[in-house]
Amino acid sequence: MELLERHHGVGARAGGAPAWMLERLDRALDALATGAAGGAVEVGERLERDRDALAELAESLRVGETCFYRDPPAWDALRAAWRPGVVRGDGARALSVGCSTGEEAWTLAMVLEEACGGRGARVVALDRSRPALAVARAGTYPREAARHLPADLGARYLVSDAADHVRVVDSLRRTVAFVERDATSGLPPGAWDLVVCRNVLIYFGDDAGAALVRALGAALAPGGALLVARSEVARVRALGLAARELAPGVVVFG
Ligand SMILES: C[S@@+](CC[C@H](N)C(=O)[O-])C[C@H]1O[C@@H](n2cnc3c(N)ncnc32)[C@H](O)[C@@H]1O
């Protein structure tokens, strides 16, 4: 687990690792041990020197659940703060950390595009999962993935594709760049007006989580804001980032 936390963030918190994570880890390690003459010791040594095998192990523990406009009150609050036309000058830059299959990044791009009046919005979205990023770049989803998306955003930024599927419009595609990167190896350089990192920290161990929160705080441009998931707010607050309430029950940091 220590190796996984050092290289991929996944790890135990003070209260221990969740049962589902330990079960999945046991299963994955058992599979690796099958055929390894030296058993668990050999598997440990292999993971120490073979980063691809370690990345595969991290992938086997991945939870990719997401959707457009996930947690609507949080996005409503962001949309109110970043209302249409509010950004002038050079535009705005946003970062989605742990974007999974991309719905969060596209949502962010929609809000930012509107705030920038269609000019100068830029979103960089990263995840360590190559298969998830392939889906993100394709930009086509079951209609169900957009169930929380307000109708006006859906009408503007999604088009019907194959039966029961929707596709992100081409104009939005120019706004978002998807990057394969592990957040533990540093965030893309730059100062970001908005950073969204939701439902990622929950899988991080204490040390890796503290390092990620420091990096997220340091990545903000002056006046920038960091949005995490509701369940992660207390942890980020405890790590010392300044919090402010964007709307009742919706906290941002920075
Ligand atoms: C539950 S999904 C969250 C998706 C989206 N942020 C949301 O809230 O809907 C968690 C994502 O975080 C990614 N992730 C976890 N640890 C990561 C790391 N160390 N570096 C980059 N991505 C990571 C996983 O691959 C997964 O796609």
Ligand as a Chemical Component Dictionary entry (heavy atoms), coordinates in Angstrom:
data_LIG
# 
_chem_comp.id                   LIG 
_chem_comp.type                 NON-POLYMER 
_chem_comp.pdbx_formal_charge   0 
_chem_comp.three_letter_code    LIG 
# 
loop_
_chem_comp_atom.comp_id 
_chem_comp_atom.atom_id 
_chem_comp_atom.alt_atom_id 
_chem_comp_atom.type_symbol 
_chem_comp_atom.charge 
_chem_comp_atom.model_Cartn_x 
_chem_comp_atom.model_Cartn_y 
_chem_comp_atom.model_Cartn_z 
_chem_comp_atom.pdbx_ordinal 
LIG C1  C1  C 0  -14.646 8.908  -8.770  1  
LIG S1  S1  S 1  -13.757 9.562  -10.146 2  
LIG C2  C2  C 0  -14.175 11.273 -9.978  3  
LIG C3  C3  C 0  -14.500 11.920 -11.299 4  
LIG C4  C4  C 0  -14.922 13.390 -11.204 5  
LIG N1  N1  N 0  -13.894 14.184 -10.609 6  
LIG C5  C5  C 0  -16.203 13.531 -10.432 7  
LIG O1  O1  O 0  -16.213 13.957 -9.282  8  
LIG O2  O2  O -1 -17.254 13.189 -10.979 9  
LIG C6  C6  C 0  -12.066 9.534  -9.556  10 
LIG C7  C7  C 0  -11.034 9.710  -10.671 11 
LIG O3  O3  O 0  -9.813  10.143 -10.080 12 
LIG C8  C8  C 0  -8.754  9.557  -10.790 13 
LIG N2  N2  N 0  -7.550  9.539  -9.948  14 
LIG C9  C9  C 0  -7.406  8.928  -8.751  15 
LIG N3  N3  N 0  -6.156  9.096  -8.294  16 
LIG C10 C10 C 0  -5.509  9.837  -9.228  17 
LIG C11 C11 C 0  -4.183  10.335 -9.343  18 
LIG N4  N4  N 0  -3.272  10.082 -8.406  19 
LIG N5  N5  N 0  -3.855  11.050 -10.431 20 
LIG C12 C12 C 0  -4.772  11.299 -11.406 21 
LIG N6  N6  N 0  -6.034  10.832 -11.356 22 
LIG C13 C13 C 0  -6.398  10.117 -10.283 23 
LIG C14 C14 C 0  -9.251  8.156  -11.106 24 
LIG O4  O4  O 0  -8.538  7.586  -12.188 25 
LIG C15 C15 C 0  -10.722 8.416  -11.415 26 
LIG O5  O5  O 0  -10.928 8.576  -12.785 27 
# 
loop_
_chem_comp_bond.comp_id 
_chem_comp_bond.atom_id_1 
_chem_comp_bond.atom_id_2 
_chem_comp_bond.value_order 
_chem_comp_bond.pdbx_ordinal 
LIG C1  S1  SING 1  
LIG S1  C2  SING 2  
LIG S1  C6  SING 3  
LIG C2  C3  SING 4  
LIG C3  C4  SING 5  
LIG C4  N1  SING 6  
LIG C4  C5  SING 7  
LIG C5  O1  DOUB 8  
LIG C5  O2  SING 9  
LIG C6  C7  SING 10 
LIG C7  O3  SING 11 
LIG C7  C15 SING 12 
LIG O3  C8  SING 13 
LIG C8  N2  SING 14 
LIG C8  C14 SING 15 
LIG N2  C9  SING 16 
LIG N2  C13 SING 17 
LIG C9  N3  DOUB 18 
LIG N3  C10 SING 19 
LIG C10 C11 SING 20 
LIG C10 C13 DOUB 21 
LIG C11 N4  SING 22 
LIG C11 N5  DOUB 23 
LIG N5  C12 SING 24 
LIG C12 N6  DOUB 25 
LIG N6  C13 SING 26 
LIG C14 O4  SING 27 
LIG C14 C15 SING 28 
LIG C15 O5  SING 29 
# 
